[in-house]
Amino acid sequence: MDLETVRTFVAVADAGQFQEAAAELGITQQAVSKRVAALERTLGVRLFTRTPRGSGLSIDGQAFLPHARELLRVAERAATSVRAGRRPLRVDVIASRGAATGLMRAFHRAHPEIDLDVVMLLDIETAVAAVRSGTIDASFRAVAAPGRPLPEDIAAVRVLDEPLQLLTGPGHALASARSVTMDGLAGHRIWMPGIVPGSEWGAYYDDLVAAFGLTIEATGPNFGSDALLDTIADTPALATFMGGRTRLVWPAGHGLRLIPVTDPTPVYPHALLWHRDNPNPALATLRAHLTAATAGQDTAGTWTPDWVIPR
């Protein structure tokens, strides 16, 4: 059913005359007549009867009118839901406890008037496909991993370098250290279950191992952060890397230690990805917020793989 014919029918019903409806719609009276006739053919009924004063609704027209008004209301709601600036800004943060979530929480506090829809997509292929299709407006990723250039229609800007820290249990040999150098980590077992080969973080840690001769083990099933913290707390021989902006809470009895890593400090580079043709004004507001919030980051004394996009 053509919505323009429905809109014209409602206009004639409200005006009571084809000529007045034509003036209201900004079209000719002949066009109004053709639209009403087309709607009547679609429905198989007569919607108007001629009266001395103009046109009155037939019995079928009276029955159809409230449904016609509802059709127009539903159509307007549908259009509003996707109109630029009216639908929620959809952003992929990968995981609920990561640095990207913290960035989006700060954005929400700064711009509570912008509706947000936060999603969590695991791999970059899924995220890029969602950005390209318009399913989401933006995604936080580390780009661009070796051999995985971004499509030309995807833009990216590096927004945050998150320092890695060493997390140990109370019985670990480094538990009492105020800081540890990268060279000082040589020979220590760093356990990071869940690293997916071929993923961005997999490529990151592969390069970290190659650059500093570390021992990173990704063995065993990944039961989540709580199980990881339990194991680190109970196993003096194991430590793990934890992002400095990752929000984790553990029982006080665990006695876990977070130790800064220096000389150099490995940082994980978070970038924002979006489609170059995305017209959502809230996306521009997010980009401006991130630029202001993360300005002035000092990269001196830090390490990233050589494939990440420059600041």
Beta strands, then each sheet from edge to edge (+ up, - down):
strand 1: 48-51
strand 2: 54-57
strand 3: 89-92
strand 4: 116-119
strand 5: 138-141
strand 6: 154-168
strand 7: 180-181
strand 8: 189-191
strand 9: 215-217
strand 10: 238-243
strand 11: 257-262
strand 12: 265-275
strand 13: 302-303
sheet 1: 1+ 2-
sheet 2: 4+ 3+ 5+ 12- 6+ 10- 8- 9-
sheet 3: 4+ 3+ 5+ 12- 13-
sheet 4: 4+ 3+ 5+ 12- 6+ 11- 7-
end
